[in-house]
Amino acid sequence: MPIGAAWQTLLETPLINIMVGLSALAFGSYGLAILTFTVISRAILFPLTLRMLHSMKALQEIQPQMQEIQKKYSDPKRRNEEIMKLYREAGVNPLGCLGPQLVQFPVFIALYQVIRITLGNTPEAVLGLSGRLYNVDFIQDAVPLSRTFLWIDLGANGNIMLLVLVFCSMWLQQRISSSRTTQATQSEQQRQMNQMMQWFMPAMFSWFVIITPAGLGLYWAASTIIGIILQWMFVGPGDFTWGSLIPNVARARLGMPMLAAPAHRPTNRQSGAARAGGESESRGTDAIRGDERKDGRRGDLPGAQPPRPASRSGRRRRHHRG
Amino acid sequence: MRSGFVRGMFHVKHQHSIHDINTDTAPAPRSRATRMRLVAAVAGAALFLGGCAGVAKPLGWAAPVIANEAVLVQVAPGQIALLDPTTGNAAWRFPQEKDAANPFYATPLIEGSTVYLAGYGGLVRRLDISGGAPVQVWQVQLEHRVVATPVVDGDTLLVPTEHGGIERLNLDSGNRGEPILTDESRVWGAPAFSNGILYLGDLDRGVTLAIDPSTGQELWSQSFVGASAADLVVANGLLYVPSFDRSLHALDIGNGGAERWTFQGDGWFMGAPVVQGDTLYVATMRGTVYALDAVTGTQRWAQTVEGAEYRTTPVVANASLVAIDRKGLITALDLSTGAPIWTTTIENVEFNAHATVRGTDIFLVTSQHDVLRVDAANTGAVQRLTVSD
């Protein structure tokens, strides 16, 4: 069977009938059908989601050991080996969190197609639905479907209300997730990456919401909110508080205490002393000072130490010592 | 000392190589490139999905009509042409360019030498075609889309819209009168007009209404489980309402719309029934053609064509009933028995528009606006009159 036909027969057409059937059961409301489908799909994916949440929690719990490893081993290969060993011992699969996302992706694509077919913008699309419906009375009789839900035209693109909802819910989910990854153990790059993803992912999905029918945005917003609730229930909010959403600018005006900048793992220059006393001690301290000199130029970065006054290179100093 | 210097140099170099790999400090070129690749991949996925999200364009399914022995037909979205029925040569086209925002679902309405056009985008026009070329008399832009074919009532053009209301336009000037508001429910099927009463079926609620257009007063209504998207027909004192609930309903218009009978078919009814004497013919989207007693609804015969999907109204030509399948399978059936007389297949077409008949010729227009002539007297020989651009 060609891939296109298999996709239609095994995923798209059953999903069309499920959505139309749910719509018939949900008092003819397609919006309620989408919400019901979201709950059902999240319930089916719950075992995978639970595994992901446990993985997240375990990752959170082994952060102190991770930090130790990061400090102890400067050799990346050795460090990675130790980290993988720690993962094995803790029973953590760092890719475990991808499971629900990977399973959701084809559902997301199929649902996009289904909404386009069931709530088509053209009269031709309504007729096209006839050939996709199973010959079951209550499914056949459910057409045409109600396109409107809470003043939202589910078949139309570019719903601003859903855009805001998807952006805010995804941003919040990213924020809660990143807060628990113990930023103290994160490198500068990881932190930058997290910050980028915190804005980039919501922005990307908001773009999807704008260019796809509003029904898909409704599904994604509902699914994200359910994800937040599950995360909160099974892992907890971590260090996230609602008060932390108030920016420092507003805090200053309201007379509230300022938020501290997120702590992050010391960089090489900060951990230099520890390293000098640890495994890398045998290498001597000059090379580390060389790094310090290099990093000293970036003293404006958060957590960076002020540039050292000495501008001599490690080589020159060594030569000088010699 | 020397060895220490060398070792120190080595250490320095070694430390620098670690530094390059290590991600603890500011992004190294390699990690920056990785990040850029990630961003590019995600942006590419976004663009890909964005590209997939193209909205389907409405094409229109207006039926061809016969005007002055010629065929008036939509030859491009929002553009009609008057074609010679044998050669396909166009006497004129209107407008000069296609209008993708106003494809015609409503069949052009001809009253003598006047043509009324109602575009999907709500643009309604009156044309005078008495001369060699059409002359636009007026045009009105409505706020709502139009799918249903308008109806003329005296000096008023009644235009049902997708908003559920019926716009009233003066035939001479195009001036808008007070609209008749029913409900925010789409009207797709052409209303029936009989003895000054307008009969209207709606798509979203499955309600059939009888309205006095002069006052806008609702006379009666009848609700069904399924939607009504097909053209309504009045005959034998009955209003025939084909429905998506796989039923053909016959309402007694002289008795407040009381349901006289219901005939259950095997699929949606999108095409209108054809009444010939005391027999009614109707086809379903599951490929079955039924002949019923028009008064009692009793089935006389049924003929199922495997794999066929009838979205259009069957036509009677050369004393046979011709059913046109969406994918181009055309079947002529014996009117009294339903036995197949001939079949012909047209490849790579889609038919959503009803056909029209002139003599023994059946004129069809595809969803891509190719115009074809099928000779019912010659076992369905097909002539392609025009090919769309």
Interface residues (C-beta under 8 A of the other chain):
Chain A: Q70 S74 D75 P76 Y112 R116 G120 N121 T122 P123 E124 A125 V126 L127 S130 G131 N135 Q140 D141 V143 P144 S146 N157 S187 E188 Q189 Q190 Q192 M193 M196 F200 M204 W207 F208 I211 T212 R265 T267 N268 R269 S271 R283 G284 D286 A287 I288 G290 D291 K294 D295 R298 L301 G314 R315 R318 H319 G322
Chain B: M1 G4 F5 G8 M9 H11 V12 H14 Q15 H16 I18 H19 I21 N22 T23 D24 T25 A26 P27 S31 R35 V39 V42 A43 A46 L49 G50 C52 A53 V55 A56 K57 P58 L59 W61 Y105 V147 W188 L203 D204 V225 G226 A227 A229 F244 D245 R246 G267 W268 M270 M285 R286 E309 R311 N352 S367
